[in-house]
């Protein structure tokens, strides 16, 4: 579905998705822009969706194309509707995810391929995604290079977490990423969030918690999950 505006054909999905502000995403806007690759940014936003119990769903799939080439794709699973409204919802989400990648990596970033369920070609889709588009596909997907790195521009480095009210959720998400390889100190976490250690502790205290409390809670949750999986395995 498209509408005519000032003599031009406007795809509402692309217009909505590309017009969303990455930095304004509740809780994780800052953390998202601090990711070191497009892949890690997508992983973070999918974890956030699970945290808030969002009804939408997407799947991140990594593929080994060659000995030194890794591809990945983001596959969307929202509703079964393939009507006009459903199609626009998919395309809006895809446009926003590409905007996230272009904010994290570079304005010129583009997928290697995009797949959509709509059968008729759409010039606006082709212009926005700037890559090969597979029409009439069984799934809506964004294919990209798994090793695409972040640009870390001055704009990204200058963003502060003062704009995010629920600051306690940001360290939780970042700690989940680092627990497997080692813990982040409170000082290191504060540096990632572009604030002083004292400011981070003050912000957390205002929410009735502390950095140590967040870390201990996350450790306990991981321990419970690990014990539960071991118990299930022994029962089998």
C-alpha positions in Angstrom: 0.0 0.0 0.0 1.2 3.5 -0.8 -0.2 7.0 -0.9 0.3 9.9 -3.2 1.9 12.9 -1.6 2.9 16.0 -3.6 2.9 13.9 -6.7 5.2 11.3 -5.3 4.5 7.7 -4.2 5.2 7.3 -0.5 5.6 3.9 1.1 4.2 4.4 4.6 6.2 1.5 6.1 9.5 3.1 4.9 8.3 6.5 6.0 7.5 5.4 9.5 10.5 3.1 10.1 13.1 5.6 8.7 11.5 8.4 10.7 12.0 6.7 14.1 14.7 8.0 16.4 17.2 5.3 17.5 18.4 7.3 20.5 14.8 7.6 21.8 14.3 3.9 22.3 13.3 3.6 25.9 16.0 2.4 28.3 18.5 1.0 25.7 18.9 3.9 23.3 22.4 4.7 24.6 23.5 1.1 25.1 22.4 0.4 21.5 24.6 3.1 20.1 27.6 1.9 22.1 27.6 -1.5 20.4 30.8 -2.5 18.5 29.0 -4.1 15.5 25.7 -4.3 13.7 25.4 -7.9 14.9 25.8 -7.0 18.6 23.3 -4.1 18.2 20.7 -6.5 16.8 21.4 -9.0 19.6 20.9 -6.3 22.2 17.5 -5.1 20.8 16.2 -8.7 20.6 17.2 -9.3 24.2 15.4 -6.1 25.1 12.2 -7.3 23.3 12.3 -10.4 25.4 12.8 -8.4 28.6 9.7 -6.3 28.1 7.6 -9.1 26.8 7.0 -7.5 23.4 4.5 -9.4 21.3 6.6 -8.9 18.1 9.3 -11.3 17.4 12.4 -11.6 15.2 15.1 -14.2 14.8 18.8 -13.6 14.3 20.5 -16.3 12.2 24.2 -16.5 11.6 25.6 -18.3 8.6 29.1 -19.4 7.5 29.3 -18.6 3.8 33.0 -19.3 3.4 36.2 -19.9 5.4 36.5 -16.2 6.1 33.1 -14.8 5.3 30.2 -14.7 7.8 26.7 -13.7 6.9 23.8 -13.1 9.2 20.1 -12.5 8.7 17.3 -10.9 10.7 14.1 -12.8 10.1 10.8 -11.2 11.2 7.8 -13.1 12.7 5.0 -10.8 13.6 1.6 -11.7 12.4 0.4 -14.2 9.7 -1.4 -11.4 7.8 0.0 -10.8 4.3 -2.5 -8.0 3.7 -1.6 -4.3 3.1 -1.4 -3.4 6.8 0.7 -6.5 7.7 3.1 -5.8 4.8 3.6 -2.2 5.9 4.2 -3.3 9.5 7.0 -5.6 8.4 8.5 -3.0 6.1 8.4 -0.3 8.9 10.2 -2.7 11.3 12.8 -3.5 8.6 13.4 0.1 7.7 13.9 0.9 11.4 16.4 -2.0 11.8 18.4 -0.7 8.8 18.4 2.7 10.4 19.8 1.2 13.6 22.6 -0.4 11.5 23.3 2.9 9.7 23.5 4.7 13.0 25.8 2.1 14.6 28.0 1.5 11.6 27.8 4.3 9.0 25.2 6.2 7.0 26.3 4.4 3.9 25.7 0.9 5.5 23.5 -1.4 3.4 22.3 -5.0 3.7 23.6 -7.6 1.3 20.0 -8.6 0.5 16.5 -7.9 1.7 13.5 -10.3 1.2 9.9 -9.2 1.4 6.6 -11.0 0.9 5.1 -8.4 -1.3 5.1 -9.6 -4.9 5.0 -6.3 -6.8 8.3 -4.3 -7.1 8.5 -1.1 -5.1 11.0 1.6 -6.1 11.0 3.2 -2.7 12.1 0.0 -1.0 14.9 -0.4 -3.5 16.1 3.2 -2.9 16.0 3.0 0.9 17.6 -0.4 1.4 20.0 0.1 -1.6 20.6 -3.6 -2.2 19.1 -6.5 -4.1 15.5 -7.2 -3.0 13.8 -10.6 -3.3 10.1 -10.2 -3.8 7.5 -12.8 -3.0 9.7 -14.4 -0.4 8.4 -16.7 2.3 9.8 -14.5 5.1 10.7 -10.9 5.6 14.5 -10.8 6.1 17.5 -8.5 6.2 20.8 -10.2 5.2 24.0 -8.5 6.2 27.7 -9.1 6.8 28.1 -10.4 10.4 31.5 -8.6 10.8 30.3 -5.1 10.0 31.9 -2.9 12.7 30.6 0.2 14.4 31.8 3.6 13.4 31.8 5.1 16.9 31.4 8.6 15.7 31.7 11.7 18.0 28.0 11.8 18.1 27.7 8.3 19.5 30.5 8.9 22.0 28.9 12.1 23.2 25.5 10.7 24.0 24.8 10.6 27.7 22.5 8.4 29.7 21.0 11.3 31.6 18.1 11.2 29.1 17.2 7.6 30.1 15.0 7.4 33.3 15.3 3.7 33.9 19.1 3.7 34.0 19.2 0.4 36.0 18.1 -1.6 32.9 21.0 -0.5 30.8 23.8 -2.0 33.1 21.7 -5.2 33.3 21.7 -5.7 29.5 25.4 -4.8 29.2 26.4 -7.1 32.1 24.6 -10.0 30.4 26.9 -9.5 27.5 30.1 -9.6 29.6 29.4 -12.2 32.3 30.6 -15.0 30.0 33.9 -13.4 29.3 34.4 -11.5 32.6 32.6 -8.9 34.7 32.5 -5.2 34.1 33.6 -3.1 37.1 31.3 -0.2 38.1 33.9 2.2 36.8 34.1 0.5 33.4 30.3 0.5 33.2 30.2 4.2 34.0 32.7 4.9 31.2 30.5 2.9 28.7 27.6 5.1 29.7 29.6 8.3 29.4 29.2 9.3 33.0 31.3 9.2 36.2 31.2 6.3 38.6 29.7 8.5 41.3 26.9 9.6 38.9 26.0 6.1 38.0 25.9 5.0 41.6 23.7 8.0 42.4 21.3 7.2 39.5 21.0 3.6 40.6 20.5 4.6 44.3 17.6 6.9 43.2 16.0 3.8 41.7 16.4 1.9 44.9 19.3 -0.3 43.8 23.1 -0.4 43.4 25.6 -1.7 40.9 26.6 -4.5 43.3 22.9 -5.5 43.8 22.4 -5.6 40.0 25.4 -7.8 39.6 24.5 -10.2 42.4 20.9 -10.5 41.1 22.1 -11.3 37.6 24.6 -13.9 39.0 21.8 -15.6 41.0 19.5 -15.7 37.9 22.3 -17.3 35.8 23.0 -19.8 38.6 19.3 -20.8 38.8 19.1 -21.2 35.0 22.3 -23.3 35.0 21.1 -25.5 37.9 17.8 -25.9 36.3 19.3 -27.1 33.0 21.6 -29.5 34.8 18.7 -30.9 36.8 16.6 -31.4 33.6 19.6 -33.2 32.0 20.0 -35.6 34.9 16.3 -36.4 35.0 16.5 -37.4 31.3 
